[in-house]
Amino acid sequence: MTTQGRYYRNCRRILRLRRYGRYKLREEAENSGAIVYICRHRNAIGPLACLCVLPLGARPWAFAPFMDTAACRKHLGEYTFPVTWKINPFLSRILAAILGPLFANLVCSTGAIPVYRNSLKVRETYQQSIQALEAGDRLLIFPDINYAEESGETGALYEGFLLLEQLWNRKTGGHIQFVPVNVSVTNKTLTIGKSISFSDGKSYREEKGIIVKRLQERIDAMARQYGE
């Protein structure tokens, strides 16, 4: 099992004291086995809340450039700050130079698994993920396509993360437990839902569309029930 770093643990303590300590953790059911938490990103609301409120040991999937200091500084300065946050380019470069190294170190300290986009290195993402599950770690994934949307329903989800099921089933004969998670900013709660898994006797190709739809519907239902 991966030990998450002191840097992350200290940042988690600070955020829990200042912002997330009031959040209550609710579990609809006891989930066991190979667990992959699925939550909405909501423009960083989801990752921050999950990494502060979920029990330690949930390893997030993270965009690979965020785990390298130079690449992180470049991405923050050229995209995140000026495009997503609408900060002027000059100030964006200054902020990126200061915050890039701090953010990259923090992401690494969470025990994150790097996600490589449009690259054959994506195989490493799945290999590391399966190894993590074998070691007893849980994964934390934010697959909503419109990740910057802060409110409303989930919308479409990327299906790529479901490949973990095929690899896990091939290796162990078992099924991954995909667990929906809802973060309610209005009610200051984080709710862990009942797991959704593939069935015996059905092919991965036949069922993957059904699973991703069930996850999307369940996350939306939890938002209506427990608050957004």
C-alpha positions, 0 to 999 in steps of 0.5 A, a space after each residue: 500500500 502506498 504511503 502518501 507524503 507528509 506534504 500532502 498530509 500537512 496540506 490536508 490538515 490545513 485545509 480541513 482546519 480552514 475549509 473542509 473540517 465542517 464536511 461530514 462523511 456519509 456512507 450509503 453502504 459498506 464497499 469492499 474489494 478493488 475500489 475505484 471512487 468516481 466523482 465529478 471534477 467541478 473545476 477542482 471542487 471535487 478533487 479538493 473535497 475528496 482528498 481532504 474528506 475521504 479516508 487517507 489512501 485514495 490515490 487520484 488519477 492526475 494529468 501527467 504534466 501536473 507531476 513534473 515541475 517544468 511541465 506544470 509551470 508551463 501548463 499553469 502559465 499558458 493554459 490554466 491561469 490565462 485561459 481557464 481562470 482569465 488572468 492576464 498573461 503577465 500575471 499568469 506567468 508570475 503565478 505559474 513560476 511561484 506555484 508550479 513547483 509547489 503544486 507539482 510537489 503536492 500532486 506527487 505527494 498525494 500518491 497520484 497516478 499520472 494520466 497521459 493524454 494522446 500517448 502510448 504511455 497511457 499504458 503506464 497509467 493502467 499498469 500502475 493502477 492495477 498494481 495499486 489495486 493489488 496493493 490494497 490502494 483505492 483509486 480516485 477518478 474524475 471522468 466528467 468531460 466538462 470538468 470545469 462545470 461547477 454546478 448542474 448535472 454530471 453530463 457525459 463521462 469519459 469511458 476510458 477508465 472502465 478499461 481497468 475492469 477488463 484488465 482487473 478481471 483478466 488478472 484476478 477473475 474478479 470485478 472492480 467496485 466503481 463507487 459513486 461519490 457526491 460532494 455537496 458544497 451547500 450541505 457540507 457533506 461528502 457521500 460515498 454511494 453503493 458500488 456499481 460493478 460489471 456482471 458475470 457472464 456478460 462481455 466488457 464491450 456489451 456492458 461498459 456503456 451500461 455501467 457508465 450510464 448507471 454511474 452518471 445517473 447515480 451521481 446525478 441522483 445523489 446530487 439531487 438527494 444530498 445537494 450539490 
